Amino acid sequence: MSIYIILLTLIAVAIAGYSIYYTFRVAGQEKRLKGEFDTDIPDAVKQHPYIRNPVFLAVLLFSAFVVVMILYLSFKFAY
């Protein structure tokens, strides 16, 4: 693999890691703000708040897809 592919892979992983960290931080702030502005959350979502959150799923799936595509293309076109 060339140095550019390794660099792009590290950048993609770093961006995905920061996205996960930032999303968890924002979700933690929401727990501290106990307001009466929203409706009640269903019990299934209360039991699994991270698994049922589409933001977490989208970030994880996209990150995995990007890493797999980078690795696939780097091995396919390697010298």
Z-matrix of the N, CA and C atoms (Angstrom, degrees):
N
C 1 1.455
C 2 1.526 1 109.03
N 3 1.312 2 115.01 1 145.16
C 4 1.452 3 118.81 2 179.25
C 5 1.523 4 110.09 3 -82.52
N 6 1.291 5 115.54 4 166.26
C 7 1.461 6 120.88 5 -179.36
C 8 1.527 7 111.15 6 -65.76
N 9 1.333 8 117.27 7 -28.76
C 10 1.460 9 120.19 8 179.92
C 11 1.525 10 111.79 9 -69.97
N 12 1.309 11 117.08 10 -38.41
C 13 1.465 12 120.93 11 177.80
C 14 1.523 13 110.06 12 -66.45
N 15 1.309 14 117.33 13 -42.57
C 16 1.458 15 121.12 14 178.27
C 17 1.532 16 109.87 15 -63.39
N 18 1.321 17 116.74 16 -42.50
C 19 1.467 18 121.10 17 179.12
C 20 1.524 19 111.06 18 -63.79
N 21 1.327 20 117.66 19 -44.15
C 22 1.464 21 120.41 20 178.39
C 23 1.529 22 111.58 21 -64.33
N 24 1.318 23 117.05 22 -37.65
C 25 1.463 24 120.48 23 177.19
C 26 1.516 25 110.65 24 -63.96
N 27 1.322 26 117.20 25 -44.43
C 28 1.466 27 120.25 26 178.87
C 29 1.528 28 111.56 27 -64.67
N 30 1.315 29 117.55 28 -38.88
C 31 1.460 30 120.21 29 177.78
C 32 1.527 31 110.74 30 -65.09
N 33 1.333 32 117.45 31 -42.58
C 34 1.464 33 121.34 32 179.04
C 35 1.527 34 111.00 33 -63.00
N 36 1.310 35 117.11 34 -42.39
C 37 1.469 36 120.83 35 179.12
C 38 1.527 37 110.43 36 -67.64
N 39 1.320 38 117.94 37 -38.65
C 40 1.466 39 121.22 38 179.03
C 41 1.527 40 111.12 39 -65.37
N 42 1.317 41 117.20 40 -43.06
C 43 1.464 42 120.30 41 178.56
C 44 1.520 43 110.78 42 -64.71
N 45 1.321 44 117.03 43 -41.60
C 46 1.465 45 120.32 44 178.12
C 47 1.526 46 111.11 45 -64.67
N 48 1.323 47 117.31 46 -41.53
C 49 1.462 48 120.54 47 178.04
C 50 1.517 49 112.25 48 -63.48
N 51 1.333 50 116.93 49 -42.86
C 52 1.458 51 119.90 50 178.45
C 53 1.531 52 110.83 51 -65.76
N 54 1.337 53 117.47 52 -37.15
C 55 1.460 54 120.53 53 178.45
C 56 1.523 55 111.39 54 -62.84
N 57 1.322 56 116.09 55 -43.24
C 58 1.468 57 120.19 56 177.91
C 59 1.534 58 110.22 57 -63.81
N 60 1.328 59 117.16 58 -45.79
C 61 1.458 60 121.18 59 179.65
C 62 1.528 61 111.06 60 -59.56
N 63 1.328 62 117.11 61 -46.54
C 64 1.457 63 121.11 62 -177.88
C 65 1.531 64 111.32 63 -65.62
N 66 1.329 65 116.83 64 -38.90
C 67 1.456 66 120.22 65 179.23
C 68 1.521 67 110.89 66 -66.58
N 69 1.335 68 117.96 67 -40.37
C 70 1.461 69 120.40 68 176.56
C 71 1.528 70 110.86 69 -65.08
N 72 1.332 71 117.44 70 -37.55
C 73 1.455 72 120.74 71 179.62
C 74 1.529 73 110.92 72 -65.64
N 75 1.313 74 117.15 73 -42.41
C 76 1.462 75 120.70 74 178.46
C 77 1.525 76 110.14 75 -67.42
N 78 1.322 77 117.79 76 -39.28
C 79 1.463 78 120.58 77 177.83
C 80 1.524 79 110.71 78 -64.18
N 81 1.317 80 118.06 79 -35.65
C 82 1.465 81 121.09 80 177.06
C 83 1.518 82 111.94 81 -67.12
N 84 1.328 83 117.41 82 -34.12
C 85 1.460 84 120.34 83 177.43
C 86 1.517 85 110.71 84 -68.66
N 87 1.310 86 117.22 85 -33.79
C 88 1.455 87 120.51 86 179.14
C 89 1.528 88 111.13 87 -65.71
N 90 1.321 89 117.23 88 -33.14
C 91 1.467 90 119.99 89 178.69
C 92 1.528 91 111.03 90 -67.80
N 93 1.342 92 116.38 91 -34.96
C 94 1.456 93 119.76 92 -178.94
C 95 1.525 94 112.61 93 -73.45
N 96 1.305 95 116.88 94 -26.87
C 97 1.462 96 121.01 95 179.43
C 98 1.515 97 108.97 96 -88.72
N 99 1.297 98 116.76 97 95.15
C 100 1.461 99 120.71 98 -177.89
C 101 1.520 100 108.84 99 -93.85
N 102 1.315 101 116.52 100 86.60
C 103 1.451 102 121.02 101 -179.73
C 104 1.511 103 111.31 102 -105.81
N 105 1.298 104 115.32 103 165.75
C 106 1.457 105 121.59 104 178.98
C 107 1.526 106 110.89 105 -105.65
N 108 1.327 107 116.93 106 27.55
C 109 1.450 108 120.27 107 -174.91
C 110 1.526 109 112.65 108 -86.93
N 111 1.297 110 118.35 109 -25.69
C 112 1.466 111 122.06 110 -176.97
C 113 1.521 112 110.51 111 -103.20
N 114 1.325 113 114.63 112 165.83
C 115 1.454 114 119.82 113 175.52
C 116 1.525 115 109.46 114 -78.39
N 117 1.309 116 116.64 115 172.43
C 118 1.463 117 121.85 116 -178.81
C 119 1.527 118 109.86 117 -69.95
N 120 1.317 119 115.90 118 142.39
C 121 1.468 120 122.40 119 179.47
C 122 1.527 121 108.22 120 -84.93
N 123 1.334 122 117.41 121 135.89
C 124 1.472 123 119.39 122 178.65
C 125 1.530 124 112.15 123 -60.71
N 126 1.329 125 115.54 124 153.01
C 127 1.471 126 120.69 125 -176.80
C 128 1.527 127 112.80 126 -63.37
N 129 1.328 128 117.61 127 -36.09
C 130 1.472 129 120.02 128 179.60
C 131 1.521 130 110.86 129 -62.82
N 132 1.306 131 117.34 130 -37.04
C 133 1.462 132 120.79 131 179.10
C 134 1.527 133 110.42 132 -75.03
N 135 1.319 134 117.54 133 -34.87
C 136 1.473 135 120.31 134 177.48
C 137 1.526 136 111.39 135 -63.79
N 138 1.316 137 117.08 136 -34.82
C 139 1.461 138 120.32 137 -178.68
C 140 1.522 139 111.80 138 -74.19
N 141 1.331 140 118.34 139 -32.38
C 142 1.470 141 123.17 140 -178.19
C 143 1.525 142 109.21 141 -132.53
N 144 1.337 143 118.29 142 71.27
C 145 1.475 144 119.23 143 -173.96
C 146 1.523 145 113.70 144 -68.20
N 147 1.325 146 119.02 145 -29.38
C 148 1.462 147 120.09 146 -177.08
C 149 1.519 148 112.05 147 -87.34
N 150 1.325 149 117.96 148 -33.21
C 151 1.452 150 121.11 149 -179.63
C 152 1.532 151 110.52 150 -71.77
N 153 1.319 152 117.04 151 -35.44
C 154 1.465 153 121.38 152 -176.86
C 155 1.527 154 113.10 153 -87.12
N 156 1.323 155 118.28 154 -0.73
C 157 1.459 156 121.41 155 -177.85
C 158 1.527 157 109.50 156 -87.09
N 159 1.337 158 118.13 157 119.24
C 160 1.461 159 119.87 158 -177.33
C 161 1.528 160 113.31 159 -67.53
N 162 1.325 161 118.04 160 -24.03
C 163 1.467 162 120.03 161 178.43
C 164 1.524 163 109.65 162 -66.82
N 165 1.317 164 117.42 163 -46.36
C 166 1.460 165 121.29 164 177.95
C 167 1.526 166 110.81 165 -61.07
N 168 1.314 167 116.07 166 -45.16
C 169 1.465 168 119.51 167 -179.18
C 170 1.524 169 111.51 168 -63.67
N 171 1.325 170 117.36 169 -41.18
C 172 1.468 171 120.40 170 -179.53
C 173 1.520 172 110.90 171 -65.11
N 174 1.330 173 117.41 172 -43.72
C 175 1.466 174 120.46 173 179.89
C 176 1.522 175 110.46 174 -64.64
N 177 1.316 176 117.55 175 -44.21
C 178 1.465 177 120.58 176 -179.19
C 179 1.526 178 111.94 177 -65.74
N 180 1.328 179 116.86 178 -45.17
C 181 1.463 180 119.25 179 -178.72
C 182 1.526 181 111.45 180 -67.26
N 183 1.318 182 117.75 181 -42.46
C 184 1.459 183 120.08 182 179.54
C 185 1.524 184 110.92 183 -65.29
N 186 1.328 185 116.55 184 -41.42
C 187 1.461 186 120.08 185 179.45
C 188 1.523 187 111.09 186 -63.24
N 189 1.311 188 116.31 187 -44.24
C 190 1.463 189 119.69 188 178.32
C 191 1.529 190 110.49 189 -63.40
N 192 1.316 191 117.74 190 -40.61
C 193 1.458 192 121.53 191 178.53
C 194 1.520 193 111.52 192 -62.59
N 195 1.323 194 117.42 193 -44.21
C 196 1.465 195 121.01 194 -179.20
C 197 1.531 196 110.80 195 -64.33
N 198 1.304 197 116.93 196 -44.60
C 199 1.465 198 120.39 197 -179.69
C 200 1.534 199 110.60 198 -64.50
N 201 1.321 200 117.17 199 -42.34
C 202 1.465 201 120.22 200 179.31
C 203 1.527 202 110.46 201 -64.69
N 204 1.321 203 117.66 202 -41.63
C 205 1.467 204 119.99 203 179.59
C 206 1.527 205 111.53 204 -66.84
N 207 1.320 206 117.57 205 -40.19
C 208 1.466 207 120.27 206 178.01
C 209 1.526 208 110.25 207 -62.76
N 210 1.317 209 116.85 208 -45.90
C 211 1.463 210 119.87 209 179.98
C 212 1.530 211 111.44 210 -66.19
N 213 1.315 212 117.06 211 -41.78
C 214 1.470 213 120.32 212 179.80
C 215 1.528 214 111.05 213 -61.73
N 216 1.319 215 116.29 214 -48.97
C 217 1.457 216 119.32 215 -178.03
C 218 1.530 217 111.93 216 -67.71
N 219 1.334 218 116.15 217 -34.38
C 220 1.456 219 117.90 218 179.10
C 221 1.530 220 111.93 219 -68.43
N 222 1.329 221 117.55 220 -36.69
C 223 1.467 222 119.57 221 178.03
C 224 1.527 223 111.47 222 -77.84
N 225 1.315 224 117.58 223 -30.92
C 226 1.454 225 120.22 224 -179.44
C 227 1.521 226 111.68 225 -70.09
N 228 1.323 227 116.75 226 -40.49
C 229 1.453 228 120.36 227 -177.39
C 230 1.522 229 113.05 228 -102.92
N 231 1.323 230 117.25 229 18.63
C 232 1.466 231 121.12 230 177.73
C 233 1.531 232 108.86 231 -72.19
N 234 1.276 233 115.04 232 153.22
C 235 1.465 234 119.96 233 -177.02
C 236 1.480 235 110.58 234 -81.09
